[in-house]
Amino acid sequence: MEPSKIADYIWEIPRDFKAGMRVTARVIASDSLWAGMDEGVINQITNVACLPGIVGHAWCMPDGHWGYGFPIGGVAAFDTEVGIISPGGIGFDINCGVRMIKTDLTIDEVLPKQKQLIDTLFSNIPAGVGKSGFVRLNRPEFEKLLISGAAWCLSNGYAWDSDLDHIEQKGKLPDADPSAVSERAYKRGLSQIGTLGSGNHYLEIQSVKFEDDCDRETAGLLGIKAEGQVVIMVHCGSRGFGHQIGTDYLQSFGAAMKKYGIQTNDRELACAPINSPEGKSYYGAMACAANSAFANRQVITDGIRKSFSQVIGKPPERMGMHLVYDVAHNIAKFEDYIIDGKSKKLLVHRKGATRAFGPGNPNVAEAFRKTGQPVLVGGSMQTGSYLLVGTKKAEELTFGSTLHGAGRVMSRAQAKKRVRGSDLQRTMEQEGILVRAASFAGLAEEAGFAYKNVSEVVNVVNAVGISRKVARLLPIANIKG
């Protein structure tokens, strides 16, 4: 049987679509997004549906596009007793994620210092391939960071007391195991805390805009109180450290699959049983990378606060530079869900997808029990981003998950053929968006036309009810790694 539309914005791919599917696959999309979904997404999400121990449905969000192993936008949950853990369901940039910092500044106050701000930020926060950060760590101290995550930043002066409650899982995955990390990964990670990286990573100054269907009451509860209010968004992850961990375990899992008699349709879905020594070792290393990413974004936040203070001439506290939230996009987490009427512990893989727990969930900080967990959706550097909140429906339908960004519609190579980075920089400046980039080639890869319409993908998840729109965030200035 072929895929069919089973509800508004939900498309189902039946189990008999491909031999070996253990569950159905579902894609959340409008008619136009579905029509434009590349065949790689369908192939990959149905391969995911074949993995041992998968529960419910294999999901793909409306920003879905071809990835490594899972599609970007893929979500799948596995029974902890018989299921697997797969690096291809988490990603190489483990805990690539987004955080948002609010200010009490207005766009009218910031625009006169727009150039000075972005130049200062570009000078203070290293961006680009292979850049080292200003935080110098020895091996024992780095291992402490890998275990503690954002809490290490609080102990070492890079965080405010209030920050940790505004980070997903307080910026720390449990069971991090530094002994499960290779020497090569350590060598790559030691010098990269406090660095933005490259690819689609960015630091962006934004202004708030409320569309008609935005929830302004919830916005106020999150500290977003007026149009034109200035916020800062950061998108980055675990850098080369996480990439090396992903590489190491993908290579080693080939032998594990033979040992446990596991077969997959795609070598990129190499995996091991969750409770096997190999699976536990990868989870421990993955948690280390996730914690390093939380710490990385926190150290960058410290640099942002200091840079704004340097330019604006006020302490960051007086500018109200509090953290709104920090979300993880590439991660696996143990979470409890009702399956066949019983509570079960599952390992939820989110690959280019965001946790979206709703109001009242005990696993979010007290500050968000009324609103639901904030969800940060990065668009393109030309079109803007969104602040959403999670919902109970997401917990019931999609394992507490929603989209993570706009989603690419063309490869980086294709984007570079269509525009020169220097020309794009000039165009953006004419649009009132200042941009600083580590390389013009990298800038061209991230042109707005390379992405889906962020408003369309956000409107889809808002209509389905797995997250709610709170505010749109328009770019003022951008640093591209």
N, C-alpha and C positions, 0 to 999 in steps of 0.2 A: 504493500500500500504506500501511497505517496503522502507527504506532509499535508495537514489540513488545518484550517483555522477553527479552533474549538471554542473560542471566546474572543471578545474584543481585545486585540493586541496580543493574543496568545496563539502560537502555532505549534502543533504537536507532530512529532515524527514517530510513527508507531514502531513497535518492537520488530515487526517483520520487514522493516525497511532495510535492515542489514543483518546478516547472520551473526549471531552471538550477542545481540543486544539483550541485556538483562532487565532494562527499564526503558520507558519511552523517553525521548528527548523533547524539550520544549524551548522555543525561542520567543522572547517577548519583543514585539516589533509592530510598528504601523504597517499598513499595506505597502507604502513606498520604501520603508526601511527593509521590509521582507524581500521586496522585489530586487533591492540592491545588495542583499546579503550574498557574499561570495561563496562559491561552492565549498571552499576550504572550511568554512564555519560548519556547514552541515556535515561534512565528512568528519571533522574533528569532534563535534559534540556527540555524534552517534558512536564514534570510537570510545569516547568517555563512558557512554551508556553500556559498554561491554565490559567495563572493569569489574573485578571481583568485589563483592560486598557493597556495591552501590545501592543506595536507598532512595525511594521516591522517584524523582525524575532528574535527568541531567539537564541543567538550565543554561541558557545563554541570554545575556542581557541585550538591550537594543543597540548598545555601542559595540556589539560583537564584531570581531574581524579575525582573520587568520592569525594564529600564534604558533608557539612551540608546544606541542603536546595538546593541551587544552586550547580552545580558541580564547583570545582575549575577550573577557566578559563571561567566561565559563564558571559555573558553580556546580559542585557535586559533593554529596555527603556520603560517608562510608561508615558502615557498622564497625565499631572498634574491635569486635571479636573476630570477624571474618574478612574485613575490608583491608584496603591497601593505602599506602601513602606514596605519592608520586611527585618528584620534583617538577615534572612537566605540567602538573596541576597547580603549581605555586609560582613558578617563574624563576628566571635567573636573578633578577633584581628582587631578592626576597624583601618583603615589606617595603617595596616602592609604595609611597603613600603621599598624602597631602595634609598640610596643616594650614589653618587660617588664624591670623592674628588681627584683632580689631584695633582701631584707634579712635580717639575722640576728635580727630582732625577732620576737616572738611576738604572737599576737592578745591575749594577756593583758597584755602590756606596752603595746600600742597603744590598746586600748579606753578606758582612763582618759583618754587624750589625743586621742581620736577627733575631738571637736569642734574642739579647738585646731588639730589637724593640718589638717583639711579647710578651716577658715577661713583658716589661714596660706597654704595652697596656693592657695586661691581669690583671696587678696589678691596673691600674688606672681606668679601665672601668668595673664596676660590671657586671658579667654574671651569668646566672643560675636562677633556680626557686626561686621566692620570694626574690631576692636580692634587697637591698635598694640602692638608688643613693646618691651621695655626695651633691646634691642640696636639702636643707631642706626648705620646704615651709609650712606656716600656711594656714589655709583654705581661708582667703580673698585673699592671694597672688596666691594660686592655681587657684582660680576662675578667677583672672585676666589672668592667663596663658591660661585657657580654652577658654576664649573669644578672646585673641590676638594671640595664636599660636606662630609661630616663631618670631613674632614681640616682644613678651615678652623677648625672648632671646637676641634680639638686645638691648633692653632697660636695660638689666641686665648684659651685658658684655660677653655673650656667643656666639655672632655672629659678623661677619663683615658686614659693610654696603652693600657690594655686594651680600651677601648670599641670601637675601630674593627674589631677582629677579631670582634666580636660583633654586627656590622651586616651585613646582606645586601650582598654585593659591597663590603664595607668602607665602605659609605656613599657610594659614588661611581660614577656611570655614566660611561663614557668618551665622548669625542666631543661633550661639551657645547659648544654654540656660542652664546655670549652675543649675537653679531651677528644671530642668527635670532629674537631676542625683540623684540617691539614695545615702543614707548615707553609705551603704555598699560599693558602688563604690568609694566614696570619701576616705573611710578608706583604700581601696586597692591601690588607685592611688597617694595619697599624697607623698609617699616616693620613687616612682619608676621613677621619671624623671632622665635621664642620665644612664639608665640601659639597658643592651642588651636583657635580658630575656633568654628563653630556646627554645626548639623545633628546628625549622629550622632557627632560627635567628643566625646571624654571623657577624663578622667583619673580613675582609679579605684584606691583602696586595697583590696587583696584578701587573703584568707587561703587557704592551701592545704588541699585535701581530696583524699584518694586514694580513688577508687572501686575496686571489686574488680578490674577489668581494666586498671587503670593500671600502667604500667611503672615501679615504684619504683626499680629499679636505674638506669635511664636518668635518672630525676628527680634522683637523687643526683649523677650525673655532671654535671648541669646546675646544681648548687648548690641544688636543691630537696630538702630533707632530712627535713622533718617536717610532719605535719599542724599547722595553726595558724600556720605560718610566714607572715610578712607579705611581700607583693610589691606592686608598683605597675605598672599597665598604662596606657599612653598611646595614644590613637587620634587621629591627625590627619594632615594632609598639607601640600600646597604652597599652600593658602589661595587668595586671589584671584589670585595670580601664575600658578599652574597653570591656574586656571579661564580666565583671559584668554588664555593660550597655546592652550588647547583651542578656545576660541571663535574666535580669529584664524584658526587653520588649518582649522577646519571650514568657515569662510566662503571661504577661498582655494582649498580643494580642489575646489570646484565647477568652477572653470575648469580645474584640473589634470585632472579626470576627462574633460572634453571633449577636452582636448589629447591624452590617451593612449587615448581611445576606451573608457573604463571605464564600465560601467553597474552600478548596484546596485538592489536591491529597496526600499531605504530611504535617503532622503537623509541620515539620521543615520549611515550607513555611508560617508560621503564619504571618499575615500582617494586615495592616489597610489602609484605604484610605489616600492618600497623604494629602488632605486638611481637614481631620478630626482632632479633638483635640488630639486624640491618635497618629495619624501620625505625626502631627507637633511636639508633645512632643518628640517622638522618634528621629525625625530629629534633633531637638535641642540638645538632649543628644549625638547623633551620631557625630554631629559637634564638641561638646566638646572633645570627644575621639579622633577625627581626629586631632584637634588642639594640643592635648596633645602629640600625636605621632610625629607631625612635630617638636614640641619643644623638645621631647625626642631625636630625631635624631640630632637636632641642638646642644644640650648639649653634646652628645657623640662626635660630630664633634669638639667641643672645647677641649674635652679630647684627641682626636686624635692629634690635632695640638700641644698641649702642650707635649704630649708623644714623638712625632717626634722631637720636639725642644729639649727635654731633652736628647734624644739619639744622634741625629745628631749634636747638638751643634749650630744650627742656628735658628733665629726666623722663625716662620711659613711663614711669608710674603716673606722672602728671599728664601724659598723653593718652592714658588709658590703654596701654599696649598689652592687653590681656589675651591669652590664648582662647579662641573660640572652641576649636577642637583639632584633633589630629587623627586621621584614619589610615588604616592599612589597606592596600589594594592587592598585594600578592602574598598570600599567607594561608596556612592551614591551622585551624583551631578546634579544640575539643569543646563541643556545645551540646546541650540537651534539647531534644525535640520529642513531641508526641508522635509515635509511629504505631499504627494499628491499635490506637487506644492506650499505648503504654509509653512511659518516658524512657528514651534510649539515649545513651551517650554516643555521639557521632563525631567523626573528624570531617569538618567542613573545609573543602578546598575552595578558595576564591582566587581566581586568576584574572586580574583586571576587573575586579568587582569589589563592592564595599559592603561591610556589615551595616545593617539597617534596623537595629532593634527599636521597638516602639515604646510608647509611654508605659511606665510602670515596670519595665523589665529590671529585675534586680541586678543584672549584670552591667548596667550603666550607672555612672555616678549619680548621686542624689540630685545634683543640679539639673539633670536631664530626665528625671522620672516623669515630669509633667509634659515635656515637649517631645520626647523620643530622642534617640541619639542623632546628633548632627551628621549629615552626609555632605561631603565636599566633592563637587563634580567639576573637574578641570575641563574647560573647552579648549579652543585654540587661542593663541596669543593675539589674534585679531578680532575674535568675536565675543569673548567673555566666558565666564564660568557661572556656577550656581551653588547656592547653599540650600540644602534640603534637610528634612528630618526623616528618620525611620518610622515605621508603622507596625502595628500588630499584624496587619495583613502580610507584610513581608515575612514575619516569623512563621505564619501559618502556610504561606504559599511557596516561598523561595529560600527556605532555610535562613531567614533573616538577612537577605541579601538584595542589593540593587546595583545599578550601574556605577561606573567609576569615572567616566569622562565622555568626550564626544565620540571617540572611536575613529580610527583612520579609514579612509576610502582609497588611498593610494600609497604605494611604497615610498620610502625615503628617496630611492633612486629616481622614481618617476617625478617626485616633487622637485628634485634638483634639476631635472631636465626642463621644467616649466618656468622656473624663475631663478634669477641670480640673487644670492643673499644680500649683496649691496643694494640692488634695486628694491628688494623687499624692505630693507631697513628704511630707505627713503620714502617708500609708499606709506609705511606705518607712521613715520614721523609726520607726513602730511595729514594722516588721520588723527594726529594728536597723541600717538603712542610712541614713546621713546623706547628704543631697544638697544641693549648691549649684548653682544654675543661673543663666545670664545672663538667661534669661527663662522665665516659667512656660509660655508657649505652646510654646517649644522643648522644655521638659521633658515636656509632655504628648505631643508627637510621638514620644518615645522610650520610652513605657510598655512594660512587658514583654509585654503581650498583642498588641502590634503586630508581634512577631517570632515566627518558628518556634521550636519547642522545640530549644534549642541542644544538648541531650544527644542528641536523635534524629539531628540532622544529623551530629554528631561520631561517633556510633555507626555510621552508614552508612559514612563514609570509613575508619573503623577496621576494619569488616568487609570492605570491598573491598580494603583493604591499601595504600591510597595515603597513609596516615599512621597513626601509632600513638599511642594515648592515653598521656599521661604524668601529668597531674594536672588536677584541676578547681580553679577559682579562684573563691571566693565573695566577693561584694561586701561591703565594710565601709562605705565612704564613696565618694561619686562627685561629680565636678565635670562638669556638662553645659554645653557651649558654647551 
